[in-house]
Amino acid sequence: MEQLNIMNMKIKIITIIFSAFSILCYSQSTHKYNSYGESFEKEGIVDYKSQKELFLKNPNNSIKLKGDVISSCPMKGCWMRMSVEQDTILVRFKDYGFFVPKSGAEGKSAIVNGNISVDTLSVAQLRHYAEDAGKPKSEVMAIVNPEITISFLADGVLINK
C-alpha cells in the first residue's frame, strides 16, 4: 500500500514538472506579440496583395492582415496607421474598446483582426487626426478636402514586442 502511495506521488510530481515545462515553452514561443482588444490566433493571415479587391468589395468579412505600424495616436492610442504592401491603412478600434501604445510601436510588425473597407474621411475627422498627431494649427486648417482611404476596424491587434 505504501509503495502505491509513493508511486502516485511520483506520478503527480512528474505531471507537475511536465505541466510547468509545457506552460513555460508555450509562453515563450507564442508571446512574441503584445495583444490589445479581443484575443485571436495569428494563423490565417490573408495575402493582401492578391486578395485586396475581393476584400474591399466584401467589407463585412472578418480578416487578418499583417503589416508595419507607421504611427499611432499620440493622445490616446485610439488609432494607428499601418503599412500593408504599398497601402497605408487607417486602423481604428471597435467600439473605442481598447487602445494601442501612444508611442514606441512605430516600425514594428503588427497583425490586425477585423473588417476592411474603403471610407471617406471628412474634413473634421482629418483635422481631428492631425490635431491628435500634434500637427501645427496652420497645417490642421490647411485640410479642406475629405480623403478616401482604406480603413480597418479592428477588434484585436497584435504588435511585435
PyRosetta script that sets phi, psi and omega in degrees:
from pyrosetta import init, pose_from_sequence

init()
pose = pose_from_sequence("MEQLNIMNMKIKIITIIFSAFSILCYSQSTHKYNSYGESFEKEGIVDYKSQKELFLKNPNNSIKLKGDVISSCPMKGCWMRMSVEQDTILVRFKDYGFFVPKSGAEGKSAIVNGNISVDTLSVAQLRHYAEDAGKPKSEVMAIVNPEITISFLADGVLINK")
pose.set_psi(1, -41.0)
pose.set_omega(1, 179.7)
pose.set_phi(2, -65.8)
pose.set_psi(2, -36.6)
pose.set_omega(2, 178.4)
pose.set_phi(3, -65.1)
pose.set_psi(3, -36.3)
pose.set_omega(3, 178.3)
pose.set_phi(4, -64.4)
pose.set_psi(4, -42.8)
pose.set_omega(4, 178.0)
pose.set_phi(5, -64.0)
pose.set_psi(5, -40.7)
pose.set_omega(5, 178.2)
pose.set_phi(6, -64.6)
pose.set_psi(6, -41.8)
pose.set_omega(6, 179.2)
pose.set_phi(7, -63.7)
pose.set_psi(7, -44.3)
pose.set_omega(7, 177.9)
pose.set_phi(8, -61.4)
pose.set_psi(8, -40.7)
pose.set_omega(8, 179.2)
pose.set_phi(9, -63.1)
pose.set_psi(9, -42.6)
pose.set_omega(9, 178.6)
pose.set_phi(10, -63.2)
pose.set_psi(10, -41.8)
pose.set_omega(10, 179.5)
pose.set_phi(11, -63.0)
pose.set_psi(11, -42.9)
pose.set_omega(11, 179.0)
pose.set_phi(12, -63.3)
pose.set_psi(12, -42.8)
pose.set_omega(12, -179.9)
pose.set_phi(13, -64.6)
pose.set_psi(13, -44.5)
pose.set_omega(13, 178.6)
pose.set_phi(14, -62.5)
pose.set_psi(14, -41.1)
pose.set_omega(14, 179.1)
pose.set_phi(15, -63.1)
pose.set_psi(15, -43.2)
pose.set_omega(15, 179.4)
pose.set_phi(16, -64.1)
pose.set_psi(16, -44.5)
pose.set_omega(16, 179.4)
pose.set_phi(17, -62.9)
pose.set_psi(17, -45.5)
pose.set_omega(17, 179.7)
pose.set_phi(18, -62.5)
pose.set_psi(18, -42.9)
pose.set_omega(18, 179.3)
pose.set_phi(19, -62.5)
pose.set_psi(19, -45.2)
pose.set_omega(19, 179.7)
pose.set_phi(20, -62.1)
pose.set_psi(20, -43.2)
pose.set_omega(20, 178.9)
pose.set_phi(21, -63.1)
pose.set_psi(21, -43.3)
pose.set_omega(21, 179.2)
pose.set_phi(22, -61.8)
pose.set_psi(22, -43.8)
pose.set_omega(22, 179.6)
pose.set_phi(23, -64.2)
pose.set_psi(23, -42.9)
pose.set_omega(23, 179.1)
pose.set_phi(24, -61.5)
pose.set_psi(24, -46.2)
pose.set_omega(24, 179.4)
pose.set_phi(25, -63.8)
pose.set_psi(25, -42.4)
pose.set_omega(25, -179.4)
pose.set_phi(26, -62.8)
pose.set_psi(26, -47.0)
pose.set_omega(26, -176.4)
pose.set_phi(27, -66.2)
pose.set_psi(27, -33.7)
pose.set_omega(27, 179.6)
pose.set_phi(28, -74.3)
pose.set_psi(28, -31.5)
pose.set_omega(28, -175.5)
pose.set_phi(29, -86.7)
pose.set_psi(29, -27.3)
pose.set_omega(29, -174.2)
pose.set_phi(30, -107.7)
pose.set_psi(30, -5.1)
pose.set_omega(30, -176.9)
pose.set_phi(31, -106.7)
pose.set_psi(31, 50.0)
pose.set_omega(31, 174.5)
pose.set_phi(32, -84.7)
pose.set_psi(32, -4.6)
pose.set_omega(32, -177.6)
pose.set_phi(33, -122.4)
pose.set_psi(33, 147.1)
pose.set_omega(33, 167.1)
pose.set_phi(34, -88.9)
pose.set_psi(34, 137.1)
pose.set_omega(34, -175.5)
pose.set_phi(35, -107.2)
pose.set_psi(35, 138.5)
pose.set_omega(35, 178.5)
pose.set_phi(36, -132.8)
pose.set_psi(36, 140.6)
pose.set_omega(36, -179.0)
pose.set_phi(37, 77.4)
pose.set_psi(37, -150.7)
pose.set_omega(37, -179.4)
pose.set_phi(38, -70.7)
pose.set_psi(38, 141.7)
pose.set_omega(38, 178.4)
pose.set_phi(39, -78.1)
pose.set_psi(39, 150.4)
pose.set_omega(39, 178.7)
pose.set_phi(40, -155.8)
pose.set_psi(40, 159.5)
pose.set_omega(40, 177.7)
pose.set_phi(41, -79.9)
pose.set_psi(41, 142.4)
pose.set_omega(41, -179.5)
pose.set_phi(42, -79.5)
pose.set_psi(42, -10.0)
pose.set_omega(42, 177.3)
pose.set_phi(43, -69.0)
pose.set_psi(43, 152.3)
pose.set_omega(43, 176.5)
pose.set_phi(44, 91.4)
pose.set_psi(44, 21.3)
pose.set_omega(44, 176.9)
pose.set_phi(45, -67.0)
pose.set_psi(45, 132.6)
pose.set_omega(45, -175.9)
pose.set_phi(46, -83.8)
pose.set_psi(46, 156.7)
pose.set_omega(46, 175.4)
pose.set_phi(47, -84.5)
pose.set_psi(47, 94.2)
pose.set_omega(47, -174.0)
pose.set_phi(48, -58.6)
pose.set_psi(48, -44.8)
pose.set_omega(48, -174.7)
pose.set_phi(49, -58.3)
pose.set_psi(49, -46.2)
pose.set_omega(49, -176.4)
pose.set_phi(50, -85.0)
pose.set_psi(50, -18.4)
pose.set_omega(50, -175.1)
pose.set_phi(51, -110.6)
pose.set_psi(51, 0.6)
pose.set_omega(51, -172.1)
pose.set_phi(52, -50.5)
pose.set_psi(52, -52.4)
pose.set_omega(52, -177.1)
pose.set_phi(53, -60.4)
pose.set_psi(53, -40.4)
pose.set_omega(53, 178.5)
pose.set_phi(54, -63.2)
pose.set_psi(54, -43.6)
pose.set_omega(54, 179.5)
pose.set_phi(55, -62.1)
pose.set_psi(55, -44.6)
pose.set_omega(55, -175.6)
pose.set_phi(56, -70.1)
pose.set_psi(56, -25.7)
pose.set_omega(56, 176.3)
pose.set_phi(57, -79.8)
pose.set_psi(57, -22.7)
pose.set_omega(57, -178.8)
pose.set_phi(58, -124.3)
pose.set_psi(58, 70.7)
pose.set_omega(58, -172.2)
pose.set_phi(59, -70.9)
pose.set_psi(59, -9.8)
pose.set_omega(59, -177.1)
pose.set_phi(60, -87.5)
pose.set_psi(60, -3.2)
pose.set_omega(60, 178.7)
pose.set_phi(61, -85.9)
pose.set_psi(61, 130.3)
pose.set_omega(61, 178.5)
pose.set_phi(62, -74.2)
pose.set_psi(62, 132.3)
pose.set_omega(62, 179.8)
pose.set_phi(63, -136.5)
pose.set_psi(63, 167.6)
pose.set_omega(63, 174.5)
pose.set_phi(64, -119.4)
pose.set_psi(64, 130.3)
pose.set_omega(64, 177.4)
pose.set_phi(65, -122.8)
pose.set_psi(65, 148.8)
pose.set_omega(65, 176.1)
pose.set_phi(66, -119.9)
pose.set_psi(66, 137.3)
pose.set_omega(66, 178.6)
pose.set_phi(67, -163.3)
pose.set_psi(67, -165.8)
pose.set_omega(67, -179.7)
pose.set_phi(68, -115.0)
pose.set_psi(68, 137.1)
pose.set_omega(68, 178.7)
pose.set_phi(69, -71.6)
pose.set_psi(69, 126.6)
pose.set_omega(69, 176.2)
pose.set_phi(70, -91.3)
pose.set_psi(70, -47.0)
pose.set_omega(70, -179.6)
pose.set_phi(71, -162.7)
pose.set_psi(71, 165.8)
pose.set_omega(71, 173.6)
pose.set_phi(72, -138.1)
pose.set_psi(72, 164.2)
pose.set_omega(72, -179.2)
pose.set_phi(73, -61.6)
pose.set_psi(73, 116.9)
pose.set_omega(73, -178.6)
pose.set_phi(74, -75.7)
pose.set_psi(74, -7.8)
pose.set_omega(74, -180.0)
pose.set_phi(75, -86.1)
pose.set_psi(75, -48.0)
pose.set_omega(75, -175.6)
pose.set_phi(76, -133.2)
pose.set_psi(76, -19.8)
pose.set_omega(76, -171.6)
pose.set_phi(77, 82.2)
pose.set_psi(77, 27.5)
pose.set_omega(77, -173.8)
pose.set_phi(78, -89.0)
pose.set_psi(78, -0.1)
pose.set_omega(78, 173.1)
pose.set_phi(79, -157.1)
pose.set_psi(79, 164.1)
pose.set_omega(79, 172.1)
pose.set_phi(80, -150.0)
pose.set_psi(80, 154.7)
pose.set_omega(80, 173.5)
pose.set_phi(81, -105.6)
pose.set_psi(81, 136.9)
pose.set_omega(81, -175.8)
pose.set_phi(82, -130.2)
pose.set_psi(82, 140.0)
pose.set_omega(82, 175.2)
pose.set_phi(83, -94.7)
pose.set_psi(83, 120.3)
pose.set_omega(83, 176.8)
pose.set_phi(84, -127.1)
pose.set_psi(84, 115.1)
pose.set_omega(84, -171.3)
pose.set_phi(85, 55.9)
pose.set_psi(85, -124.8)
pose.set_omega(85, 178.9)
pose.set_phi(86, -98.6)
pose.set_psi(86, 3.5)
pose.set_omega(86, -178.0)
pose.set_phi(87, -96.6)
pose.set_psi(87, 147.6)
pose.set_omega(87, 170.4)
pose.set_phi(88, -103.3)
pose.set_psi(88, 124.9)
pose.set_omega(88, -176.5)
pose.set_phi(89, -114.2)
pose.set_psi(89, 132.1)
pose.set_omega(89, 174.9)
pose.set_phi(90, -86.8)
pose.set_psi(90, 120.1)
pose.set_omega(90, -179.1)
pose.set_phi(91, -107.0)
pose.set_psi(91, 122.2)
pose.set_omega(91, 173.4)
pose.set_phi(92, -115.1)
pose.set_psi(92, 167.7)
pose.set_omega(92, -171.1)
pose.set_phi(93, -116.1)
pose.set_psi(93, 130.7)
pose.set_omega(93, -173.5)
pose.set_phi(94, -50.3)
pose.set_psi(94, 126.9)
pose.set_omega(94, 175.9)
pose.set_phi(95, 55.6)
pose.set_psi(95, 23.0)
pose.set_omega(95, -178.9)
pose.set_phi(96, 53.9)
pose.set_psi(96, 30.4)
pose.set_omega(96, -170.4)
pose.set_phi(97, -81.3)
pose.set_psi(97, -12.0)
pose.set_omega(97, 178.9)
pose.set_phi(98, -158.9)
pose.set_psi(98, 166.4)
pose.set_omega(98, 180.0)
pose.set_phi(99, -133.4)
pose.set_psi(99, 159.2)
pose.set_omega(99, 175.3)
pose.set_phi(100, -106.7)
pose.set_psi(100, 170.1)
pose.set_omega(100, 179.6)
pose.set_phi(101, -57.2)
pose.set_psi(101, 142.9)
pose.set_omega(101, -179.5)
pose.set_phi(102, -73.6)
pose.set_psi(102, -23.6)
pose.set_omega(102, 177.2)
pose.set_phi(103, -154.4)
pose.set_psi(103, 164.2)
pose.set_omega(103, 177.2)
pose.set_phi(104, 95.3)
pose.set_psi(104, -9.2)
pose.set_omega(104, -180.0)
pose.set_phi(105, -94.9)
pose.set_psi(105, -11.0)
pose.set_omega(105, -177.2)
pose.set_phi(106, -56.5)
pose.set_psi(106, 131.7)
pose.set_omega(106, 179.0)
pose.set_phi(107, 84.1)
pose.set_psi(107, -7.6)
pose.set_omega(107, 179.7)
pose.set_phi(108, -86.6)
pose.set_psi(108, 151.7)
pose.set_omega(108, 176.9)
pose.set_phi(109, -72.7)
pose.set_psi(109, 141.8)
pose.set_omega(109, 179.1)
pose.set_phi(110, -140.6)
pose.set_psi(110, 152.7)
pose.set_omega(110, 174.0)
pose.set_phi(111, -123.5)
pose.set_psi(111, 130.0)
pose.set_omega(111, 178.2)
pose.set_phi(112, -116.8)
pose.set_psi(112, 144.9)
pose.set_omega(112, 179.9)
pose.set_phi(113, -122.8)
pose.set_psi(113, 124.2)
pose.set_omega(113, -179.8)
pose.set_phi(114, 162.7)
pose.set_psi(114, -143.0)
pose.set_omega(114, -174.4)
pose.set_phi(115, -122.0)
pose.set_psi(115, 138.0)
pose.set_omega(115, 180.0)
pose.set_phi(116, -104.9)
pose.set_psi(116, 148.3)
pose.set_omega(116, 177.7)
pose.set_phi(117, -158.0)
pose.set_psi(117, 168.8)
pose.set_omega(117, 171.4)
pose.set_phi(118, -103.0)
pose.set_psi(118, 125.1)
pose.set_omega(118, -177.3)
pose.set_phi(119, -126.3)
pose.set_psi(119, 156.2)
pose.set_omega(119, 170.1)
pose.set_phi(120, -104.5)
pose.set_psi(120, 118.7)
pose.set_omega(120, 177.8)
pose.set_phi(121, -89.3)
pose.set_psi(121, 126.3)
pose.set_omega(121, -178.9)
pose.set_phi(122, -70.0)
pose.set_psi(122, 165.4)
pose.set_omega(122, 177.0)
pose.set_phi(123, -59.8)
pose.set_psi(123, -41.0)
pose.set_omega(123, 179.7)
pose.set_phi(124, -61.6)
pose.set_psi(124, -43.4)
pose.set_omega(124, 178.4)
pose.set_phi(125, -63.6)
pose.set_psi(125, -46.1)
pose.set_omega(125, -179.1)
pose.set_phi(126, -61.7)
pose.set_psi(126, -40.3)
pose.set_omega(126, 177.7)
pose.set_phi(127, -65.9)
pose.set_psi(127, -39.1)
pose.set_omega(127, 178.2)
pose.set_phi(128, -61.2)
pose.set_psi(128, -46.7)
pose.set_omega(128, 179.2)
pose.set_phi(129, -62.9)
pose.set_psi(129, -39.3)
pose.set_omega(129, 179.2)
pose.set_phi(130, -65.3)
pose.set_psi(130, -41.4)
pose.set_omega(130, 176.8)
pose.set_phi(131, -63.0)
pose.set_psi(131, -45.2)
pose.set_omega(131, 178.0)
pose.set_phi(132, -57.1)
pose.set_psi(132, -37.2)
pose.set_omega(132, -177.5)
pose.set_phi(133, -79.9)
pose.set_psi(133, -0.3)
pose.set_omega(133, 176.6)
pose.set_phi(134, 79.6)
pose.set_psi(134, 22.7)
pose.set_omega(134, 179.1)
pose.set_phi(135, -69.4)
pose.set_psi(135, 150.1)
pose.set_omega(135, 178.3)
pose.set_phi(136, -65.4)
pose.set_psi(136, 154.0)
pose.set_omega(136, -177.5)
pose.set_phi(137, -54.1)
pose.set_psi(137, -39.3)
pose.set_omega(137, -179.2)
pose.set_phi(138, -62.5)
pose.set_psi(138, -39.2)
pose.set_omega(138, 178.9)
pose.set_phi(139, -70.6)
pose.set_psi(139, -38.1)
pose.set_omega(139, 178.2)
pose.set_phi(140, -63.0)
pose.set_psi(140, -46.0)
pose.set_omega(140, -177.4)
pose.set_phi(141, -72.1)
pose.set_psi(141, -18.4)
pose.set_omega(141, 178.2)
pose.set_phi(142, -74.6)
pose.set_psi(142, -10.6)
pose.set_omega(142, 177.8)
pose.set_phi(143, -79.4)
pose.set_psi(143, 112.8)
pose.set_omega(143, -176.5)
pose.set_phi(144, -128.6)
pose.set_psi(144, -3.4)
pose.set_omega(144, -179.2)
pose.set_phi(145, -126.1)
pose.set_psi(145, 142.6)
pose.set_omega(145, 173.8)
pose.set_phi(146, -65.4)
pose.set_psi(146, 164.2)
pose.set_omega(146, -177.1)
pose.set_phi(147, -131.3)
pose.set_psi(147, 133.9)
pose.set_omega(147, 174.2)
pose.set_phi(148, -87.8)
pose.set_psi(148, 129.7)
pose.set_omega(148, -175.4)
pose.set_phi(149, -143.1)
pose.set_psi(149, 158.6)
pose.set_omega(149, 171.7)
pose.set_phi(150, -87.4)
pose.set_psi(150, 123.7)
pose.set_omega(150, -178.2)
pose.set_phi(151, -116.1)
pose.set_psi(151, 156.5)
pose.set_omega(151, 178.0)
pose.set_phi(152, -136.0)
pose.set_psi(152, 123.8)
pose.set_omega(152, 175.3)
pose.set_phi(153, -100.0)
pose.set_psi(153, 105.5)
pose.set_omega(153, -173.6)
pose.set_phi(154, -94.4)
pose.set_psi(154, 137.5)
pose.set_omega(154, 170.3)
pose.set_phi(155, -100.0)
pose.set_psi(155, -10.9)
pose.set_omega(155, 176.8)
pose.set_phi(156, -156.8)
pose.set_psi(156, 148.1)
pose.set_omega(156, -179.2)
pose.set_phi(157, -139.1)
pose.set_psi(157, 138.1)
pose.set_omega(157, 171.3)
pose.set_phi(158, -117.6)
pose.set_psi(158, 128.1)
pose.set_omega(158, 177.1)
pose.set_phi(159, -120.5)
pose.set_psi(159, 128.4)
pose.set_omega(159, -178.9)
pose.set_phi(160, -56.6)
pose.set_psi(160, 138.9)
pose.set_omega(160, -179.7)
pose.set_phi(161, -73.2)
pose.dump_pdb("model.pdb")
